[in-house]
Amino acid sequence: MTLKKAELTSTDRGTEPWDWSAASQGGLVKLVLVTGAAGFIGSHVAELLLSEGWQVRGVDALTDGYAPAAKLRNISTLAHHPSFTLVREDLATAPLGPIVDGVEAVVHLAAEPGVSTSWGDSFPTYVERNVVATQRLLEAAARGHAPRVVYASSSSVYAPTLEAMRESSPLAPLSPYGVSKLAGECLVGAYAHERGVPTVSLRFFSVYGPRQRPDMAIHRFTEALLDGRAVSVYGDRTQRRDFTFVGDVARAVVSAVTAPVPSGTILNIARGAPVAIPDVLRMLEEEVRGEATVAPMPHRPGDTEQTFGDSRAAAAALGWRATTDLRLGLKHQVAWHRALRESPRDGVPPVVPAEGPPTSVQGGWAR
């Protein structure tokens, strides 16, 4: 799909606040705010919400952790959707009252990701985007009396173990990233308990699938196999991960928006079947029809030997379980990689300007 140049509406601090009521006059009553809407998981969640009749107000800062154009490509299919609005704002600095105003739920997926990159001088970025931004959003939700806040947490909050990780398992993150996500969880709990914000926290386990970030393992493995390059594998190749398909994760998030669960609920979202990295590589080799040359790399601080999530609580609370077989999910992801290579620029809307006042795009980028 080829998109025309966007018409951008300024929400500069010196102008009148953005009129969200105008964005809500499409006949739909239900409105969800999705932060990180242009990201890997956020774009899938936005699509599913729209397919179920919700109106979606997406917000994304389009940070440069990876190419902003790739993030906009993630939501290119929503460009003309009358029930989708994209707002470019930074949750750590922007006035959030107008963004939260009138929503039926807040789905907070925006974060600075990455275990290995969270050490050293980069940690203040994790504090700003994962802790400060979360606190500011919760404060706005409390003042705006948002009926539900769904927070995206991570299996990285758990202490290392070879046992199944249950919601009651010990919490001892091995990385600054994990610490920042656990801090966000604690804030969510505090606002639930002391400020009456109805919350649900979901701990995601090794999410994969189409639109996966370039730094993530299956994305890197697939690109290397398609290129005929060596596959870099960090640490011990016996590492096991509980790979969970992004479509299944999106279903869990959407279920959590309306599920009748107690405020402060925390749930694991996992397939519940850890797989060794060599086995994943073999599956990818079969799908790509290539042979992987493994380039062993040193252990990365923060990487744990195994993730293994017990999601029985999510099954009981949300009526959810992961249904996508790993081979089928890998097939979908490889197909996405191949499609990008066939037409890498198809459907990529223009990048929102990086300079100047924050901008909003209503009803997609073009009519």
C-alpha positions in Angstrom: 0.0 0.0 0.0 1.3 3.4 -0.9 0.5 6.2 1.5 0.3 9.9 0.7 2.2 12.4 2.7 0.7 12.9 6.2 -1.3 15.9 7.3 0.0 16.6 10.8 -1.8 18.5 13.4 0.3 20.3 16.0 -0.2 19.9 19.7 2.5 22.4 20.6 2.5 23.5 24.2 1.6 27.1 23.1 -1.7 26.0 21.3 -5.0 24.9 22.6 -5.1 21.3 23.9 -5.8 18.6 21.4 -9.6 18.1 21.0 -9.9 14.4 21.6 -13.7 14.5 21.3 -13.3 15.2 17.6 -11.3 12.0 17.3 -14.0 10.0 19.0 -16.9 10.9 16.8 -16.8 7.8 14.6 -19.8 6.2 16.3 -17.7 4.0 18.6 -18.0 4.4 22.3 -15.2 2.2 23.5 -11.8 3.8 23.4 -8.4 2.2 24.4 -5.1 4.0 24.7 -2.2 1.8 23.5 1.3 3.0 24.4 4.0 1.8 22.1 1.4 1.2 19.5 4.0 1.2 16.6 6.1 -1.5 18.3 6.3 -5.2 17.8 3.6 -6.2 20.3 1.8 -2.9 20.3 1.0 -3.0 16.6 -0.6 -6.5 17.0 -2.6 -5.4 20.0 -3.9 -2.4 18.2 -5.0 -4.5 15.2 -6.8 -7.0 17.4 -8.6 -4.3 19.3 -9.7 -2.6 16.1 -10.9 -6.0 14.8 -13.0 -6.4 17.9 -14.7 -3.0 17.5 -12.7 -0.8 19.8 -11.4 2.6 18.9 -7.7 2.9 19.4 -5.7 5.9 20.4 -2.1 4.9 19.9 0.9 6.8 21.3 4.5 6.2 20.4 7.6 8.3 20.7 9.2 6.6 17.8 12.5 6.4 19.6 15.6 5.3 17.7 16.3 2.0 19.4 15.7 0.7 15.9 14.5 2.4 12.7 11.4 4.6 13.2 10.5 3.7 9.6 10.2 0.0 10.6 7.9 1.0 13.5 5.7 2.9 11.2 5.7 0.0 8.8 4.3 -2.1 11.6 1.1 0.0 11.6 1.0 0.8 7.9 -2.2 -1.3 7.6 -3.9 1.0 10.0 -3.1 4.1 8.1 -6.6 4.6 6.8 -8.5 3.0 9.6 -11.2 5.5 10.8 -11.0 4.2 14.4 -7.2 4.5 14.8 -5.4 7.6 15.9 -1.6 7.8 16.3 0.0 10.4 18.6 3.7 11.0 18.6 4.5 11.9 22.2 7.1 11.0 24.9 5.4 9.6 28.0 8.3 10.8 30.2 7.8 14.5 29.3 4.5 15.1 27.5 1.3 16.3 29.3 -0.6 13.1 29.7 -4.0 14.3 30.8 -5.4 14.9 27.3 -3.9 11.6 26.1 -5.6 9.6 28.8 -8.9 11.6 28.8 -12.0 9.6 27.9 -10.4 6.2 27.5 -12.0 2.9 28.7 -8.6 1.3 29.3 -4.9 2.0 29.1 -2.6 -0.7 27.6 0.9 0.3 28.6 3.3 -1.5 26.2 5.8 1.3 25.6 9.2 0.6 27.2 13.0 0.7 26.5 13.6 -3.0 25.7 16.7 -5.2 25.9 18.6 -7.0 28.6 22.1 -6.8 27.3 21.9 -3.1 26.4 20.7 -2.0 29.9 24.0 -1.9 31.6 26.4 1.0 32.2 25.7 4.5 30.9 22.5 3.5 29.2 20.6 2.7 32.4 19.2 6.3 32.9 17.3 5.8 29.6 15.7 2.7 31.1 14.8 4.6 34.3 13.2 7.4 32.2 11.3 5.2 29.8 10.4 2.3 32.0 10.0 3.8 35.4 9.4 7.6 35.1 7.1 7.2 32.1 5.1 4.4 33.9 4.6 6.5 37.0 3.5 9.6 35.0 1.0 7.4 33.0 -0.4 5.9 36.2 -0.8 9.3 37.8 -2.7 10.5 34.7 -4.8 7.4 34.8 -5.6 7.9 38.5 -6.6 11.5 37.9 -8.7 10.6 34.9 -10.3 7.6 36.6 -9.3 5.2 33.9 -11.4 2.0 34.3 -8.4 -0.3 33.7 -4.7 -0.2 33.2 -2.9 -3.2 31.6 0.8 -3.1 32.2 3.3 -5.1 30.1 5.9 -6.7 32.4 8.5 -9.4 31.6 9.8 -12.8 32.7 13.0 -10.9 33.4 11.7 -9.9 36.8 12.1 -13.5 38.1 15.1 -15.0 39.9 16.9 -17.6 37.8 15.5 -21.1 38.1 15.1 -24.3 36.2 11.6 -24.7 37.6 8.4 -23.4 36.2 8.0 -19.7 37.1 4.8 -19.0 38.8 3.5 -15.6 39.8 4.6 -16.4 43.4 8.1 -17.4 42.4 11.0 -15.4 43.8 11.7 -12.0 42.1 15.4 -11.2 41.6 16.1 -9.7 38.1 19.6 -10.4 36.6 19.7 -7.2 34.6 19.0 -3.5 34.9 16.3 -4.0 32.4 14.6 -6.5 34.6 15.0 -4.2 37.6 13.3 -1.4 35.6 10.3 -3.6 34.7 10.0 -4.8 38.2 10.0 -1.2 39.4 7.2 -0.6 37.0 5.2 -3.5 38.4 5.7 -2.1 41.9 4.4 1.3 40.8 1.4 -0.4 39.2 0.7 -2.2 42.5 1.1 0.9 44.6 -1.4 2.9 42.4 -3.8 0.0 42.5 -3.6 -0.3 46.3 -3.4 3.4 47.3 -5.0 5.3 44.5 -7.6 2.9 43.4 -6.4 2.4 39.8 -7.8 -0.9 38.5 -4.7 -2.7 37.1 -3.5 -5.9 35.6 0.2 -6.7 35.0 1.1 -9.3 32.4 4.6 -11.0 32.5 5.5 -11.8 28.9 7.8 -14.7 28.1 10.1 -14.6 25.0 7.6 -13.1 22.5 8.4 -13.9 18.8 6.6 -13.6 15.5 6.1 -11.1 12.6 7.5 -7.6 13.3 9.9 -8.8 16.0 12.5 -6.3 16.9 15.9 -6.6 15.0 17.8 -7.2 18.2 15.8 -10.3 19.3 17.1 -13.8 18.8 14.7 -15.3 16.3 14.9 -12.2 14.1 18.7 -12.3 14.1 18.8 -16.1 13.5 16.3 -15.8 10.6 18.1 -12.9 8.9 21.5 -14.7 9.2 20.1 -17.9 7.7 18.4 -16.0 4.8 21.7 -14.2 4.1 23.9 -17.3 4.4 25.8 -15.8 7.3 26.9 -17.3 10.5 24.4 -17.3 13.3 25.7 -15.7 16.5 24.6 -17.6 19.6 25.5 -16.0 23.0 26.6 -18.1 25.9 25.8 -21.8 26.5 23.9 -23.2 23.5 21.8 -25.3 26.0 19.8 -22.1 27.0 16.1 -22.8 26.9 13.4 -20.2 26.2 9.6 -20.3 26.6 8.9 -18.8 23.1 5.4 -17.3 23.0 3.8 -16.3 19.7 2.9 -12.6 19.4 -0.7 -13.3 18.3 -1.3 -15.3 21.5 0.2 -12.5 23.5 -2.1 -9.9 21.8 -5.1 -12.1 22.7 -4.1 -12.1 26.4 -3.6 -8.3 26.4 -7.0 -7.7 24.8 -8.7 -10.2 27.2 -7.1 -8.3 30.2 -8.7 -5.0 29.1 -12.2 -6.2 30.2 -11.6 -9.3 32.3 -13.3 -9.2 35.7 -10.2 -9.7 37.8 -9.1 -8.0 41.1 -7.1 -4.9 40.8 -3.4 -5.5 41.2 -3.6 -9.0 39.5 -0.3 -10.3 38.0 -0.4 -13.0 35.4 2.2 -15.0 33.4 1.7 -15.0 29.6 3.7 -18.0 28.3 3.3 -21.0 26.1 4.6 -23.1 29.0 7.0 -25.2 26.9 10.7 -24.1 27.0 12.8 -25.1 24.0 16.6 -25.3 23.7 18.2 -22.9 21.3 19.7 -25.6 19.1 16.2 -27.0 18.6 14.9 -23.6 17.5 17.8 -23.3 15.1 17.0 -26.7 13.6 13.3 -25.6 13.1 14.4 -22.4 11.4 16.8 -24.4 9.2 14.0 -26.6 8.0 11.8 -23.6 7.3 14.4 -21.5 5.5 15.9 -24.6 3.9 19.4 -23.7 4.9 22.1 -24.8 7.2 23.2 -22.7 10.1 26.9 -22.1 10.9 27.0 -21.2 14.6 29.4 -18.5 15.7 29.7 -19.0 19.5 29.7 -15.7 21.4 30.5 -15.0 25.1 27.8 -15.1 27.7 25.9 -11.8 28.0 25.4 -10.4 31.5 21.7 -10.7 32.4 20.9 -13.7 30.2 19.4 -16.5 32.2 19.8 -20.2 31.5 16.0 -20.9 31.2 12.6 -19.2 31.1 9.6 -21.4 31.7 6.3 -19.8 32.5 3.3 -21.4 34.3 0.2 -19.7 32.8 -2.5 -21.5 34.7 -3.5 -18.4 36.5 -4.0 -16.6 33.2 -6.2 -19.5 32.0 -8.4 -19.1 35.1 -8.5 -15.3 35.1 -8.7 -14.6 31.4 -9.8 -17.8 29.8 -6.5 -17.6 27.9 -3.9 -20.1 26.8 -1.3 -20.0 24.1 -2.5 -22.0 21.1 0.2 -21.4 18.4 2.6 -24.3 17.9 6.2 -23.1 17.8 6.8 -24.5 14.3 3.8 -22.7 12.9 4.8 -19.5 14.6 8.3 -19.7 13.2 6.7 -20.3 9.8 4.7 -17.1 10.1 7.8 -15.2 11.2 10.0 -16.5 8.4 7.3 -15.6 5.9 7.3 -12.1 7.2 11.1 -11.8 6.8 10.8 -13.1 3.2 8.0 -10.6 2.4 10.1 -7.7 3.6 12.9 -8.8 1.3 10.6 -9.0 -1.7 9.2 -5.5 -1.2 11.1 -3.8 1.6 9.6 -0.4 1.1 6.0 -1.4 0.3 3.6 0.0 2.8 6.1 2.2 4.7 4.6 5.6 5.5 6.8 8.6 5.8 8.5 9.0 9.1 7.0 11.6 11.4 9.5 14.5 11.5 12.0 14.1 14.4 12.2 17.9 15.1 9.7 20.5 15.8 6.6 20.3 18.0 5.1 17.0 19.0 2.6 15.9 16.4 -0.6 13.9 16.2 -2.1 12.0 13.2 -5.8 11.4 13.3 -7.4 8.6 11.4 -4.0 7.3 10.2 -1.7 9.3 8.0 -3.7 10.1 5.0 -7.3 10.0 3.8 
